[in-house]
């Protein structure tokens, strides 16, 4: 659970799948590992995070994967109005 005060924000750092969930291959590999090791765990795309955060009242949601680190990390940021 995440409690965020108004005007605050959340920053998520983790591997991000492409919006079509077909790559990059390193994130897909990590996604497969999550599915095998955890109960229902999986990696998400930046768009999936955007939808999820907006559903919980976050605005100005942005996401980006660092091309220097294709496997790790992407970042997602959203703020509470």
Secondary structure, DSSP 8 states (H G I E B T S, - for coil): -----TT-EEEEEE--B-TTS---HHHHHHHHHHHHHSSS----BHHHHHHHHHHTTEEEEEEEE-TT-SSS-EEEEEEE-
